[in-house]
């Protein structure tokens, strides 16, 4: 049973921070989108976090400042958060929930889609074969990013991982095939947001890039929507229009902290380091939306960037990400102090930025080993090509 659009509820029981509790609801579901109307005619948007009996707890995206219990009406849409689809996203700079930041009109489309999406069915997946050229020799040569793959970058605070991510977003290509980029920033300071906009404005002006920018002071629930909006846009551009799409998401650690904060607001039982027990499933619901579909020309490739607190690769965020993804590129401060792990090698990264030394990158050879069968051998490489994993380890 779902709520009936058009019905509004005015019995607001309480407002705490950005949370709003409304009473007397009927048929409202978890994760349903809501519209909050104020007496002055303005509208705010919310997402249902919890439903119990006739109570619904909403997280208001714009916050509850200036609102009073007797002057609010809440209407439910009857569906999860949805966005319009189409080429209108290309070249646009929007906030974390898809509202324009570039002084342009709202993004419009003839059809809409729920941002939650679905992982690709393994039965229709096409094995990854062709590369995405990032322009970074350390990645292209030793841990090649393949169309439809998910290859994360692990880093620590202070290293130029954001510069690396924007460099890849600005110069990556699909070797002559139609190629687009979706960049999703989550929880970044305003200085980093400005850096991203400046670094990628050229590709955005060319109509090859979509930017979704969620800053550190934006609502937490918006941070949960940002990667889902990015992937929904990417899926339409890829599988609906035949493009190869690279989705760069930074910083996934900020995203996971938002998941933890929302879980705490819902009073859920915490698991390791206070993260909810479903963090693995939540991350998998994002990462498994990449891939290629048999019979279609497009692909969705994901490159998430995350910072490891205190450089701890056993922290829940990098640990769970490593289980889901296909190898990792790990930036380290120095080759001598970084801890080696079985099946990994150190290489000198080709990344260099003004005022920052090029970091070492630890590249797990598992990303090569998982794809060796399809990337080496007959019809893929020359006959004298050896085992790429052995070559990396020998280097």
N, C-alpha and C positions, 0 to 999 in steps of 0.2 A: 504494500500500500504506500502511496506517495502523497505528498501534500498537493493541494489544489492551487495552481497559480491564480493570483488575483485576490485571494483572501489575505487580509492583513491582521496582525495581532498587536494589540496595544497594551497588554498586561505585562509590563516589564517589571520583573521582581527586583533585580539588582544590576549594577554596573560596577565592575572591579577591573581597573586598568583598561585593557582593550577587550575584556570579556563582558558579554551582555547575556543575562538570563531572562528568557521570556516564558510566560506561563500560559496554559490553556491551548497549547498547540495540538494538532491532530494530523497524523500521517507524515510527520517530518522525519527524514532519514539522516543518518550520520554522513558527513561530507557534502551535504546539500548546500548549494549557494543561496544566499539571502540578500535582500535589499532592505536597508534601513532608511526610512524616510523621517526627516525631522520636521518640526512645525514650520520652519522657515522655507520649506520646499526643497532643501538640499537632500541629496541621496548619498548614502555610504553603503559599502558592500561588506558582506561577511560570509563566513563558512561555518557550518554546524560542526562543533567538536564533540558534543555529547548529547544524547537524548535519554531521558528517564521519565517514564509516566507521561505527564503533560508538560514537562519542562524541557527546554532546549537551551544549550549553552552555545553561544555564537562567539567567534573571534572576529571583531570588527577590524577590517583592514586599515581604515583611516583612523582608528582609535575612537574612544568615547568622549574625548574632550568636548565640552560645550553641549553635551547631551544631558537630558534629565528624564527620569522614568516616565513622567506624565506626558512628555512631548515627543514620544517616539512610536512609530508604527513599523512593524517588521513583516515583510512579505517574503515567502519562500518560492523559489523558482520551480521546484519539483524535480530538479536534476543537479548533478555536480557542476562545478565551474566549467563554463564553455567559452571557446574563443572562435572568432571567424577564421576561415581558411582562405588561402589564395596567395597570389603573387604580390598582394598589397603589403606584405610584411617585408619584402626585399628593400634594402636601403633605409629601413626605419630604425630609430633608436627609441626604445620604450623602457618603462620601468619594469619591475619584477612581475607585475600582473598584466602587462601588455598595454598600458596606457602611454600615449606618446610623451617623449621628453624632448623631441626635436621641433616643437612648435608646429607640427603638422597635424592634419586631421586624424581622427580615430581610424584605426585599421578596420576596413570593412571587407566582407566577403559574402558570397551568395549562400554558403553553407557554414555550419558551425560544427564543432566537435568537442567532446568532453576531454579535458586535459589529462585525466588519469591514464587513458590509453591501456594497451595490452601488450605483453611481451609477444615477440614473434613466435608463431607455431613452429616447433622444430621440424615438423614434417615438410614445410614449404621453404625452409631455409636453404639458400644456395651457399656452398662452402666458399669462404673468402679466398680470392686468388690474386686480384690486381692491387697494386699499391696506391696509397695516397702519398704523394711526395710533399714532405713538410718543409723542405729547404734546409733542414738541420741535418748535417752529415752524420752525426752520432746516432740519430734515430733512423734515418733513411738507410744507412749502411749496415747497422748492427742489430737493430730491433725494428724492422720495417713495419710501418703502420699500414694495414691492409684494409681495403674497403669492406665495411661491415664488421670491423673488429672493434673491441673496446680496450684501449691501452691507456692506463692512467699514468700520471706523473706524480711521484711522491717527492715531497720537499720538506724543508724545515723553515720556520720563520727567519727572514733575513736573506735568504737566497733568492735570486731573480727568477722565480718560477712564473710570476705574472708576466714578466718580459718575454720568457720563453713561450708562454701560452699565446700572447698577443702576436709574437713573431710568427708562430705557426699559423694562427688565424689569418694573418695578413698575407702570407705568401704561399700557403699550401695549394696544391693543384691536383687534378686527376689525369694528368698527361693528355690534355687535349679534349677530354670528355667534359660535358657540362658539370660544373662544380660550384657549390655554394657553401657558405659557412654560417652557422648560428652560434653566437657567443653569448653564454649565460653567466653573468657575474652575480655572486651571492655573498652578501655580508661584507662587501669591500668598503674601505674608507673612501671618503669623497676624493681624496688625492689620487687614489688608484682608479676610481671611476673616471676621473678626468684624463688620466694617462691612457686608459683603454679607449676612450672616445677619440683622443688625438691620434693614437697609433692605428686605429682601424677606420678612420674617417674616409680614407682614400678608397678602400674596398667597399665601404657602405655607399659612397657616392657613385660607385660603378654598378650598384644594384646587385652585388654578389654577397651581401652580408646582412644578417639580422642581429641586432644587439638588444639584449634584455638585461637591464642593469638594476640590481637590487643592492642598495647601499646598507651600511651597517646600522643606520638609524631608521630603516624602513621596518614595517611590521614583520614580526617573526613568521606569521602564517603566510605572508607573501613570499618569503624565502622558500617555503615548501612548494609553492605554485611555480616558481621561476623555472626550475629544470623541466617540469612537466609541460609547461607552455612551450619551452624551447624544443622539446622532443616532439610535441604534437605538430608544431610548425614544420620541423624537419621531416617528419613522416609524410606530410602532405606534399612538400617540395620534392621528396625523393620518390615515394611510391606512387604518388598521384601525378607527378609531372616529369618523372624520368631523370632527375638530377642526382648526382652524387653529393651528399651533404655531410660535412664534418661538424659535429657539435662539440664545442669546447666549453667545459663547465668548471668554473673556479669561484669560490673555493668550496669543495665538498665538505670540508671539516666544518665550515660555518653552517652548511645545510644540516649536517648531522646534529650540531648543537641546537639548531632550531627544532629538529625532531625531538630532541631530549626536553627542550623547554615546553613544547606543546604537550608532550606526554606527562610532564610534571603538572601542568595546568589541568589535565584530565585526571590527575591523581592515580596514574597507572603505576603498577609495581615496577620499580627499576631493576635493571639487570647490571651487567658489568659496567663499572664506572658511571653509574646512574643513567646510562642509555637504556632505552626500552628494549625488551627482548626481541621485538620484531624489526630491529634495525637492519639485520641481514636481508630480510624479505623486502623491506622498504627500498634498500639500495638496489637489490636485484630487480625490483619492478621498474627501475630507471634504466639500469645498464643493459637489461635483456631486451630493450626495445630497439637495439641496433641490429644491423644485419642486412642481408640481401634476400629478396624473395624470388623464388624460382619463376621464370617467365616474365620478370620485370627488369627494367634496365637500371633503375635507381638503387641507391644504397644509403644507409645511415651509419656513420662511423662516430664513435664517441671517444673523446679524450678528456676525461675528468682530471682536474688538478686538485690535490689536497696537501695540506701541511700537517706534518706529524708533530704533535705536541712533544717538545723536548727531544725531537728526533727519534722518538720511540716507535719503531716499526711494528711492535706488538700491541700498540694502542688499538682499541676496537675499530676505529675508522679505517686505518690502512690495513689492519688485519682482515676485516670482513671484505674490504674492497679487493684484496689480493685473492680471496677465495672465488670471487665472482668473475674477475677480469682475466684477460689472457696475457699474463706477463706484466711487468711494471718497469718504468724508467724511474730510477731513484736518484735524485740529486743529493750529493753529499758535500760537506765542507771541504774535506781533503781526502785523498785516497789512503793516507796512512792512518787517519783516525776513524774513518768510517768502518763499521763492522761488516765483514763479509758474511755472506750466507751461502749455503750449498747451492750450486747451480747459478752463480752470479759472477759477473766480471766487472771490472772498472774500466771505463774509457774516458777520454777527454772529450767533453761536449764542445760542439762548435758554437755554442751560444756565447755571445759577448755583448755586454751593454755598457753604456757610458757610466764610468764610475764603479763598475762591478766586475770582478774577475770571473772568468769562465769557470763554472763549477765542474766538479767531477760528476759523472753520472754512473750509477750502478745499474746495469741493465740485466735483468733476469733472462737467462737463455731459455727459460721455459716458454717465453713468448715465441721464440724461434722453433723450439721443439714441437710445440702444438701445431705449427703450420708447415713443418718441414715437408710433410707428405704432399702438400699441394703447391708449395712454392719452390721446390727443387726437383730436378729430375727431367724426364721426357716432357717436351713442349713447354718447359718453364725456364730451365737454365741450360747452359752449354754442358756437353758431356764430361768436361774435365772439372766441373764444379764438385767440390767435396762437401762433407757434412758441415753446414753453417754453424751448428752448435759447437762442434769440435774446433772450428776455426776461431770462434769467439773466445773459447776457453784458452786456446793456445796463445791468443793475443794478450 
